[in-house]
């Protein structure tokens, strides 16, 4: 199989590329940085610039599927300028890929795109599956909804389309986890807000395997990319402290403090989304890290997980 990956040098992209190469798949990847272009037998880089609509059409040579991960980080403070980058980087990338596929001969049969759990409204009581139609009215919910709408247009090209609504990604190499455990390791850990908000999470290895499982099985539609055991922020904090053998003695950090510190970006830690993963389980996907304890043990190097 030959797969074209956007966002290949990011946290999730790096894990997917590693897994592809382990399966002897050929990977083409798109990058906005010409210095990062590498040419090897099974790993080749190609230049693109979604801002100006430029892309090397040779990236499509022999490609069977596209995995789209392109998008500016939501973990950087949401200034007015960065909010534009968060939105445009996602929309412009998909629109450029649509034009690339519509105007050139290719063998692509599947387009698998990242999405995010932020599309779902915040709720302490609801359990969301992929049939939910209500959209989160906050900034990120609107962006993700627009992003998915652009991705769905690729269906018009007779290409199967799938979208993974990704939860909090746990990885030893970056992402949210290092920031989550930092205050705990320093002895200043505490829950955020009332601590009752649900956090739907997934181990990065399971996420990479899920992307390839969906591509290999040619599955279409939306999938909640989360483990089976979402937990509250307070429970998450307690499990992390236990794994790190650190005490929790400080009171919860009030909502208003988080809003002062993070501004609008505070929704990332204050909103509650409990996502169900029944749909991907029914397709036969098996999680390696389906409990938070096992996932954290692996990410904190207490034991090793799947290679």
KEMAR-812007 format. One line per field, with one value per residue (C-alpha): residue in three letters; x, y, z. Coordinates in Angstrom, 3 decimals. Layout:
<pts>
res	c(ala,...)
xx	c(X,...)
yy	c(Y,...)
zz	c(Z,...)
</pts>
This chain:
<pts>
res	c(unk,unk,unk,unk,unk,unk,unk,unk,unk,unk,unk,unk,unk,unk,unk,unk,unk,unk,unk,unk,unk,unk,unk,unk,unk,unk,unk,unk,unk,unk,unk,unk,unk,unk,unk,unk,unk,unk,unk,unk,unk,unk,unk,unk,unk,unk,unk,unk,unk,unk,unk,unk,unk,unk,unk,unk,unk,unk,unk,unk,unk,unk,unk,unk,unk,unk,unk,unk,unk,unk,unk,unk,unk,unk,unk,unk,unk,unk,unk,unk,unk,unk,unk,unk,unk,unk,unk,unk,unk,unk,unk,unk,unk,unk,unk,unk,unk,unk,unk,unk,unk,unk,unk,unk,unk,unk,unk,unk,unk,unk,unk,unk,unk,unk,unk,unk,unk,unk,unk,unk,unk,unk,unk,unk,unk,unk,unk,unk,unk,unk,unk,unk,unk,unk,unk,unk,unk,unk,unk,unk,unk,unk,unk,unk,unk,unk,unk,unk,unk,unk,unk,unk,unk,unk,unk,unk,unk,unk,unk,unk,unk,unk,unk,unk,unk,unk,unk,unk,unk,unk,unk,unk,unk,unk,unk,unk,unk,unk,unk,unk,unk,unk,unk,unk,unk,unk,unk,unk,unk,unk,unk,unk,unk,unk,unk,unk,unk,unk,unk,unk,unk,unk,unk,unk,unk,unk,unk,unk,unk,unk,unk,unk,unk,unk,unk,unk,unk,unk,unk,unk,unk,unk,unk,unk,unk,unk,unk,unk,unk,unk,unk,unk,unk,unk,unk,unk,unk,unk,unk,unk,unk,unk,unk,unk,unk,unk,unk,unk,unk,unk,unk,unk,unk,unk,unk,unk,unk,unk,unk,unk,unk,unk,unk,unk,unk,unk,unk,unk,unk,unk,unk,unk,unk,unk,unk,unk,unk,unk,unk,unk,unk,unk,unk,unk,unk,unk,unk,unk,unk,unk,unk,unk,unk,unk,unk,unk,unk,unk,unk,unk,unk,unk,unk,unk,unk,unk,unk)
xx	c(0.000,1.126,-0.160,0.131,0.313,-0.120,1.157,3.570,6.235,3.844,3.244,0.533,1.960,5.342,3.670,1.587,4.617,6.573,3.744,3.383,7.073,6.914,4.151,6.327,3.971,5.388,4.829,4.679,4.319,3.609,5.578,5.696,9.394,11.637,14.446,12.325,12.005,13.664,13.806,14.194,12.822,9.748,9.660,9.452,8.661,6.921,6.451,3.123,1.861,-1.890,-1.837,-1.080,-2.557,0.760,1.391,3.703,1.361,4.003,2.986,0.023,2.135,0.873,-0.987,-3.925,-4.988,-4.501,-4.246,-4.843,-3.469,-2.650,-3.575,-2.036,-1.753,-4.670,-2.293,-0.781,-2.506,-5.561,-4.700,-6.829,-4.017,-3.610,-7.351,-7.250,-4.314,-6.174,-9.130,-7.407,-4.681,-7.352,-9.755,-7.118,-5.325,-8.454,-9.497,-6.068,-6.223,-9.690,-8.359,-5.333,-7.538,-10.169,-7.709,-5.195,-5.220,-4.739,-5.446,-6.699,-9.689,-9.734,-9.364,-8.994,-8.906,-8.273,-11.087,-11.591,-13.852,-14.416,-17.209,-19.436,-21.089,-19.814,-21.925,-21.478,-24.293,-24.424,-22.591,-21.792,-21.685,-21.211,-24.934,-24.989,-26.076,-25.741,-22.564,-20.547,-21.146,-17.694,-14.846,-13.280,-16.616,-17.372,-13.915,-14.146,-17.636,-16.467,-13.389,-15.522,-17.818,-14.824,-13.590,-17.017,-16.877,-14.224,-17.050,-18.061,-14.867,-15.956,-13.460,-14.362,-14.106,-13.572,-12.996,-11.517,-12.807,-9.711,-9.711,-6.816,-3.746,-1.460,2.156,5.550,6.952,4.832,1.282,-0.892,0.575,3.871,1.938,-0.619,1.954,4.399,2.704,2.102,5.791,6.649,4.259,1.670,-0.883,-4.589,-7.815,-9.154,-12.472,-14.837,-12.932,-16.163,-15.576,-15.041,-11.854,-12.003,-8.485,-6.516,-2.996,-1.021,-0.184,-3.874,-4.622,-2.012,-3.293,-6.869,-5.983,-4.419,-7.192,-9.792,-7.735,-6.997,-10.648,-11.806,-14.268,-16.222,-17.967,-17.180,-15.408,-14.767,-11.043,-11.024,-10.454,-13.432,-12.865,-13.253,-12.678,-13.193,-10.438,-10.260,-9.937,-7.297,-5.316,-5.503,-4.342,-1.411,-0.381,-0.581,1.530,4.115,3.909,3.186,0.710,-2.262,-2.850,-3.777,-7.410,-8.856,-7.843,-10.978,-12.490,-11.858,-8.134,-7.922,-9.831,-7.435,-4.403,-5.552,-8.314,-10.671,-8.278,-9.414,-12.301,-9.788,-9.558,-12.903,-15.314,-16.639,-17.080,-17.715,-17.287,-18.351,-16.285,-18.787,-18.746,-15.048,-15.190,-18.041,-15.823,-13.311,-10.710,-8.850,-7.271,-3.916,-4.264,-7.920,-7.417,-5.936,-3.608,-2.054,-1.810,-0.050,2.270,3.445,3.725,5.596,7.940,6.739,6.317,6.330,3.380,2.849,5.654)
yy	c(0.000,3.555,6.298,10.077,11.745,15.418,16.582,13.643,15.290,16.153,14.069,11.828,11.871,10.616,7.657,6.827,6.997,4.716,2.189,2.412,1.714,-1.200,-2.647,-2.113,0.509,3.289,6.768,10.027,13.125,16.790,19.502,23.301,23.163,22.234,21.402,18.499,16.865,13.435,10.968,7.296,4.130,3.961,7.461,10.530,14.142,16.645,20.390,22.105,25.479,25.504,29.264,29.939,26.732,25.191,21.436,19.012,16.734,13.988,13.275,11.310,8.828,5.342,6.527,4.398,6.421,9.822,10.435,14.100,15.527,19.063,21.891,24.475,23.456,24.302,24.178,27.570,30.599,31.623,35.124,36.582,35.786,32.203,31.538,32.448,30.058,27.240,27.615,28.404,25.764,23.064,24.426,25.524,22.158,20.141,22.475,22.138,18.349,18.428,20.432,18.150,15.063,16.587,17.878,15.020,11.339,9.212,5.849,7.202,5.278,6.455,9.801,9.549,12.824,13.868,15.663,16.447,15.736,19.501,19.240,17.869,20.264,20.330,18.203,16.483,14.025,13.168,10.244,11.110,8.686,9.535,10.020,13.246,16.213,19.099,21.118,22.864,26.602,27.528,28.517,25.083,23.368,25.696,25.155,21.370,21.396,23.491,21.287,18.140,19.746,20.421,16.852,15.449,17.201,14.665,12.105,13.871,12.543,8.917,8.506,6.860,9.370,8.755,11.144,10.406,12.626,12.473,12.799,13.832,12.081,10.535,10.163,10.017,12.200,15.325,16.592,17.219,14.703,16.466,19.626,17.647,15.869,18.744,20.348,16.905,16.001,19.293,18.541,21.142,18.966,19.639,19.142,21.915,23.632,21.316,18.336,16.741,17.426,14.256,13.795,11.343,10.181,7.785,6.391,7.531,3.959,3.022,6.185,5.367,1.801,3.086,5.348,2.436,0.026,2.364,2.816,-0.893,-1.848,1.039,2.196,5.385,7.840,9.363,7.519,8.592,8.015,7.493,4.660,2.964,4.578,8.381,9.703,12.963,15.518,14.761,11.021,11.645,13.818,11.181,8.382,10.473,11.324,7.665,6.574,9.234,8.492,12.141,13.546,15.718,18.314,21.551,22.629,22.586,25.428,27.606,28.148,31.881,31.339,29.107,31.689,34.431,32.258,30.768,33.037,31.408,28.454,27.444,25.567,22.815,21.936,23.141,21.588,18.056,15.546,11.865,10.016,6.435,4.217,1.403,2.023,1.298,-1.656,-3.161,-2.977,-5.229,-2.748,-3.871,-1.378,-2.130,0.626,0.749,1.590,4.877,3.039,0.943,3.927,6.079,3.262,3.029,6.793,7.262,4.375,2.218,-0.607,-0.959,-1.206,-2.310,-1.730)
zz	c(0.000,-0.715,1.570,1.310,4.733,5.554,8.938,8.831,10.991,13.843,16.960,15.504,11.984,13.173,14.890,11.816,9.514,11.855,11.786,7.991,7.486,9.934,7.726,4.628,3.230,1.095,2.524,0.619,2.750,2.152,3.927,3.829,4.735,1.802,4.240,5.539,2.115,2.157,-0.719,0.128,-1.451,0.772,2.271,0.064,0.797,-1.470,-1.122,-0.688,0.493,1.198,1.834,-1.821,-3.271,-4.334,-4.272,-6.082,-8.091,-8.058,-4.478,-5.903,-7.868,-7.011,-3.914,-2.683,0.353,1.984,5.725,6.456,9.718,8.610,10.941,13.260,16.910,19.214,22.189,21.389,22.954,20.951,19.880,17.105,14.671,15.830,15.745,12.068,11.610,13.418,11.083,7.790,8.094,8.235,5.635,3.099,3.319,2.547,-0.253,-1.866,-1.612,-3.190,-6.135,-6.408,-6.610,-8.887,-11.504,-11.724,-12.597,-9.494,-7.835,-4.475,-3.136,0.488,2.268,6.045,7.956,11.506,13.288,16.981,19.937,20.246,17.685,20.476,22.959,26.525,28.856,32.204,31.507,27.784,26.236,22.629,19.740,16.081,15.455,17.496,15.361,17.835,17.263,19.955,19.532,20.896,18.565,18.235,17.657,14.763,13.260,13.471,11.956,9.004,8.664,8.456,5.894,3.641,4.062,3.166,-0.218,-1.253,-1.385,-4.605,-6.224,-5.752,-2.925,0.373,3.233,6.946,9.847,13.268,16.069,18.219,21.997,24.249,22.837,25.445,24.343,25.987,23.197,23.535,23.234,26.274,28.717,29.592,30.442,32.453,34.613,35.058,38.094,39.616,39.316,40.999,43.851,42.858,41.109,41.438,39.525,37.292,37.919,39.762,38.354,37.121,33.414,31.410,29.420,26.538,25.755,23.545,23.597,20.563,19.519,19.452,17.481,14.820,14.570,14.270,11.338,9.455,10.456,8.946,5.776,5.410,5.966,3.751,6.406,5.759,8.053,11.450,14.252,17.827,18.290,22.047,24.491,26.145,29.532,29.584,33.101,34.924,35.281,39.009,38.371,35.712,38.108,40.856,38.545,37.305,40.862,41.856,38.893,39.703,43.431,44.190,46.728,45.841,48.522,46.776,46.206,42.685,40.379,39.973,36.528,36.598,37.193,34.119,32.073,33.187,32.416,29.114,27.856,25.348,25.120,28.634,26.989,26.220,29.919,31.254,28.742,29.222,26.395,27.108,23.802,23.154,20.851,20.215,16.456,15.929,18.340,16.325,13.235,14.984,16.198,19.320,21.724,23.277,25.886,26.896,30.571,31.738,34.122,31.357,29.008,31.593,32.619,29.021,28.481,31.752,30.882,33.744,31.247,27.473,25.114,21.531,19.039)
</pts>
